[in-house]
Amino acid sequence: MKAIIYEEYGPPEVLQLRNVEAPKPADDDVLIRVRAAEATKADCELRGFRFSVKWFWLPLRIALGITKPRRAILGGYFAGEVAAVGTNVAQFSVGDKLFGTAGLHMGAYGEYVVLPATLAMAEKPRNMTFAQAAAVPLGGLNALHFMRLARLTAGEKILINGAGGSIGAHAVQIARSMGAEVTAVDKAAKEPMLRRLGVDNFVDYQREDFAQAGPQYDVVFDMVPTSSYRACISVLSPGGRYLCGNPRLSVMLRALLTNRFTDKSASFAFAKETREELEALRKMIEDGKIISIVDRELPMDQASKAHRLVETEERCGAIVLLIGT
Ligand SMILES: NC(=O)c1ccc[n+]([C@@H]2O[C@H](COP(=O)([O-])OP(=O)(O)OC[C@H]3O[C@@H](n4cnc5c(N)ncnc54)[C@H](OP(=O)(O)O)[C@@H]3O)[C@@H](O)[C@H]2O)c1
């Protein structure tokens, strides 16, 4: 099969299109013919071994390969068709069209990937192409996890910092569907897209400081690793909730103090990515509450270009690799 592989950590050019042996499913696995895979920030971080959260470095290096990547095929989020199932797999059948996550197994940059049937995979939304569906699980699963954690209610005000990214753009749509008033923070180039998704207010972080507005939000959802903890807490109304998707060690310690000594709360989490959440997303998509935001679809041999676009943020929406073309 054709696959994009990387045999060393480094710049986008370490990604190479090669012919490799197709994997075979064991009893509890599903073999998936991948049609599309999102090129994500996480894929870029794994490829270059450069992570925004520094305390992660050592455990990740041990897990992923000390001198070179242990798993040569990247790709954590995909859409495709079931090509074969193991003897113990009852929930999927050959020919099912799925979208989902490969988790730390990765491998969705190859024409075939073998995954445990227990991973978050669900029927592809009927109203989406494979490429559109592949752009949903990363942003959608993480956004849904955090929006549920926020316990948003209709009429509440939420500020989403980094709203134009994969997770942020899904959080905008989910928060709107929960009836919240959404203020999006990102750079000006992303404002038209975010307005289309229904944001009520927009702050261009390159020209304005959202913290100047003073306390006014019930929830702040923060996806920006470099943002100021003090600024995020300062714009919360009494009883407000701060959710951090990118916790630095200092944020975790300060969150303990905020929770103990103030009427505000701060939490950080790593989304679990469950099948139940993916099913909920599929329903929201088929009900017209969430759309997929694809900037570009690229053939496999342009994987390096895809990574460069993601790393330099020259995109408005997801970059999707069409696997097998
Ligand atoms: N906790 C979890 O479970 C979890 C799971 C997955 C990912 N993450 C982390 O969450 C982060 C976001 O993920 P993502 O996939 O949504 O990333 P992404 O697509 O790169 O989105 C980040 C967005 O933030 C914008 N941004 C950058 N600097 C900003 C600033 N100072 N103020 C406001 N916006 C700013 C970026 O725009 P420009 O750079 O173009 O300005 C981009 O639109 C990543 O760092 C990832 O590692 C956490």
The ligand as an ORCA input file, in Angstrom:
! r2SCAN-3c Opt
* xyz 0 1
  N      -6.324     19.261     26.066
  C      -6.503     18.439     25.044
  O      -7.133     17.385     25.176
  C      -5.947     18.796     23.690
  C      -6.227     17.957     22.618
  C      -5.744     18.288     21.364
  C      -4.970     19.430     21.216
  N      -4.667     20.222     22.284
  C      -3.848     21.440     22.105
  O      -4.734     22.499     21.870
  C      -4.115     23.488     21.039
  C      -5.102     23.944     20.000
  O      -5.353     22.869     19.125
  P      -5.897     23.164     17.663
  O      -5.772     21.878     16.925
  O      -7.212     23.828     17.732
  O      -4.762     24.179     17.159
  P      -4.799     25.190     15.977
  O      -5.689     24.653     14.913
  O      -3.389     25.526     15.674
  O      -5.519     26.482     16.614
  C      -4.913     27.464     17.394
  C      -5.536     28.806     16.998
  O      -5.099     29.808     17.936
  C      -4.714     30.970     17.189
  N      -3.797     31.770     17.994
  C      -2.434     31.726     18.034
  N      -1.970     32.629     18.928
  C      -3.059     33.230     19.458
  C      -3.228     34.244     20.445
  N      -2.195     34.805     21.059
  N      -4.480     34.625     20.754
  C      -5.558     34.066     20.150
  N      -5.460     33.109     19.189
  C      -4.220     32.686     18.862
  C      -4.099     30.393     15.938
  O      -4.079     31.362     14.906
  P      -2.731     31.957     14.261
  O      -1.574     31.167     14.798
  O      -2.934     31.831     12.794
  O      -2.692     33.372     14.704
  C      -5.091     29.260     15.618
  O      -6.205     29.750     14.899
  C      -2.852     22.841     20.447
  O      -1.705     23.461     20.987
  C      -2.931     21.382     20.885
  O      -1.671     20.859     21.226
  C      -5.156     19.934     23.503
*
